């Protein structure tokens, strides 16, 4: 009987030992959330928290571990409108994400940020857009102002929209930034209208005037009308019968109120035919033919974006 007693004692001893003694760890107990008990508790919990009051985590770069290596991020500031008129939006993932913000561009003083947001309507294979100009958190340093800007933190009101009020199969209606002005009081952006199947067939220019008391947006319709009128009256050409377009360049480095743009017509084999360097004076609201032949232009570059690089 003595060996049996010893076995029983040993079994009891093993049962009483913690799991850690055998190299096993107990699974952490999941704390179940306490359910509401009264109607008053339910009403309090069901309150909608405004977007501005919601706590969102600040941007944190990924950290390396035993399985994955993430290089230490390094950020540099770069001019947006360099080379001139070379920036176009990259929205190649819009069909999977449905809504895309391709970039955030601050003014040279880092007080505001300008950016477009694109939307995809799968039923119509249509892309529409909106353009936003918002204040940055000036309590942060310049890098963190852009890194920690979150579009969904507040209810944002666009300064312009394109294609959001219509449903049209294969329509492309995109707004995108051209540049900030040197004084950070004006934002030049463009609207490209076209087809996802046949390409762009028209570009319009807009200017947003930054003013804390009375901000406003204008569409430069009279710029396009002036080009059509010039070719009709001085060249006897009805340009509306041809496919033509403009390429906004930005603000003149010599005059912050002068917008510069190239105008082109498309030939029979889709080659570009130069129709002049044109300017639009925001002070006098005049359209100006600056040169009939391509010339070197002095355009400022003012908008700034944050670029992540790895040294």
Buried (B, 14 or more C-beta within 10 A) or exposed (E): EEEEEEEEEEEEEEEEEEEEEEEEEEEEEEEEEEEEEEEEEEEEEEEEEEEEEEEEEEEEEEEEEEEEEEEEEEEEEEBBBBEBBEBEBEBEEBEEEEEBBBBBBBBBBBEBBBBBBBBBBEEBBBBBBBBBBBEBEEEBEBBBBBBBBEBEBEEBEBBBBBBBEEEBEEBBBBBBBBBBBBBBBBBBBBBBBBBEEEEEBEBBBBBBBBEEEEEEBBEBEBBBEBBBEBBEEEEEBEBEEEBBBBBBBBBBBEBBBBBBBBBBBBEEEEEEEEBBBBBBBBEEEEBBBBBEEEEEBEBBBBBBBBEEEEE
